[in-house]
Amino acid sequence: MLDVGTARRPLPPGLRPPEGRVDADVAARRRLAASLRRLSELAVTSAATESTLVSAAELAERAERALAAAPTARFADERERRGDARRSPSWADRGSVMGRANPIAPPLDVWMEGPLAVAEVVYDARYEGAPGFVHGGHVALAFDQLGGVVVAERSVGALTGRLEVRYRKPTRLHRTIRYEAVLDEAAGRLAHVRVRALDGDEETAEAKLAFVELDPTHFEALVAAVPAPRP
């Protein structure tokens, strides 16, 4: 359906997390996120004794207190410092789907192949729905993310307007899942994108998305109107 057979190329700056050598604080944040991913998977799967679980919880609570004592920084703070946080590599690094510094992200590894946005990911037990399979909501989340990459590569601000998913078969855990997205049509303020999920040569799901493109001033106004979280 989406086979174009072209060479892999990286996402434009600002859409991809920083690559190669990174600043020490970025490396430390990624290290923390990777450890938390593994820890959260073990929290789901470990058959440890009660005493071991209590000890682990106490260590996690100590780490939580240490981080809670430090200042916090939101996307909005980055936007105020840089003018357009969406073009900041640190913005991409903390994203909830692709961000290497975000422990809830699998994270998806994303690149471009000609007109395609392509991603690969291996889902662990944290993303389980039916036994042995990825929860369909996580598949839909990846569709939304990759569709957004296709639209954002056109340097257009947009928000998801519609997402229609067809699940063909369950998507398995612990497998390399490949996602492919392509722009189907752009007319007026609407951009239509097709995405599919592959386990090897088998298509497990597909989706059609419609994104509503926004005037940059309108987009910035929406971001600026988001209230700061309560302390």
N, C-alpha and C positions, 0 to 999 in steps of 0.2 A: 504494500500500500504506500509506504513512504521511502522506499529504497532508492537512494540516489548515488551511492557508491563513491562519495567524494572524501577528500582528506580531512582529518580532524584539525580543528583550529580552536583557540581559546575564546571565551566570551570577551566582550569588550570590557575595558577597565570600569570598575564600579558595579558590574553585574557578577563578577567572580570574586571569591575570597582571595586574599593575597597569596601569591605563590613564591616558591624559591625561599631565599633567606628572608626572615621577617624579624621585626623588632622583638626584643626579649620579652616585653609584656604581652605581645601577641602570642609568642610561643608558649609562654606560661599559661595564658588563658586557654589555649588549645589543649595543652597538657591536662589542665584541670577538667575541661569538658570531656576529653577522651576517658579520663579516669571515672568521671561521673556516669558516662554511658555504660562502662563495664560494671560499675557498682550497681546501677539501677537494673541491669540485666540480671546480675546475681541476686538482687533483692527479690526478683520474680522467680528465679529458678533454683536458688540454693536450698538444700535440704539440711542446713546447719542446725545445730542444737539451739535451744532457747537462749542459753547463756552466750553462745557465739553471736546470735542475732542482737542480743541486748548490748554486747560490747561494741558491735559494729554500729549500732544506732547511736551509742554515746560518742563514738569517734566522729560520726557524721554530724551530730549536733554541735560538737566542738568546732568543726570546720564551718558550719553554718554561722555560729556566733562570730568567728573571726572575720568572715566576709561581710556580715551584717554591720560590723563596726566601721567598715570602710565606706567612703562616698560611693554613690551610684551614678550611672550615666545612661540616659535614655537615647533612643533614636533622635528625639526632638533636640536634645542637647547637642548631638553631633551636627544636626542641621543648622543650629544657630551658630556653631563655630565655623562651619565650612560653607554655608550658604545653600548647598544641595547635598544632603546626606546620601541620596541615592547613588551619587557618583563616588562616594567614599568606599575604599576597600573594606574598612572596618564595618560598614553597614552590611555588606554581603557576608562578612565573616560571622556576624551574630544572627543571621537569619534562621528561622525555625525549621527550614527544610534543607538548605544547602550549607548553613553556617558551621564551620569547623570549630568555632568557639562557643557553639550553643549545644548543651548536652542533650536536648530533646530532639535535635536533628539527627537523622540516620548516619551521616549526612549524604545527600545526593552529590555525585561527581558529575558536573555538567559541562558540556562543550558544544561546539557547532560543527556540523558536517554539511557544507553547502547551505541550503535553506532550512535544514533541520536543526532543531535544538535536541540534543541527545543527553540522556542521563543514565547512569548505572548506580545500583545500590544493592546491598545485601541486608535484608531485614532480619533482626534477631527476635528473641522471644518477647521483647517489650512491645512489639507491634502485632502480636498474635490476636486473631479473632477466633474463628473455628480452629480446633486443634491442628497444628501443623501449617496453618495458612495465615497470610497477612490479612488483617482487618481491612475490609473494603474502603473504609474511610481514609486510610493511609494511602491507598492507591489513588483515590480521588484527590487527595492533597498533593500528591506528586503531579498529577495531571494539571492541577491549577497552577502549581509552581512553574512547570515547564512551559505551559501555555503563556504564562506571564513573561518568561524569558524571551519567547519568540516575539512578543509584542514590544517588550522593552528594548530589544536589540534595534528596533526601528527608531529609537530615541523618542519614544512617545510615552507620556504618562497615561496609565489606564488602570481601571479596576474591573474585576470580574463581574459580568452582568448575568451570565448563565453558564451552568455546567451540567451537561447531560452525559451520564456514564452508562455504558453497557458492559456488564460483567459476563464474559464468555465462559470462564472456568476459574476456580480458586487459584490465587497466586501463592506460591509456596514460600515458606520461611527458608533462610539459610541458602538461598540461591541468588545468583547474580541476575537481577531484574533490569532489563533495559527499557527505557522510555524514549519514544520518538515523538516530536511535535513539529508541525509545519503550519505556516500561515495559509489558510484556505482562501480567504477573501477579505479585503478591506474596502468598506464602502461607507462614506460619511464618517461618523464617529464610531462605527462598529468594526471591530476586527474579529474575524471568525478563524478559529484554530482547531485542528484535529490532532489528537494525541492517541498513542497506543502503548500498551505494556506488553513486553515479551519475556518469556522464560525460555531461553534458547530460541528455537524457531516457532514456538507456540505462542500465539497471541492470547493473553489472559483477560484483557479488558481494553476498551477503547472509549474515547470521549470526544464530544464536540463542545467547544467553549465559545462564548461571545464576550469580548472585552469592550468596555465603553471607554473610548479615548477622551482624555480631559485636557482642557486648556491648561498650560503650566501655571498660570495665575490661580485658576480654580483649584488645581491640585495642591498648591502650596497653601492656599487658604484653608483647605480641609485639614492638612497636617497641622497648621498653626492653631487650629481650633480645638485640637485634642487636649483635654485638661491634664495637668501633671497629676500623677498618682498621689494619694494621701500617704504621708510618712507612716 
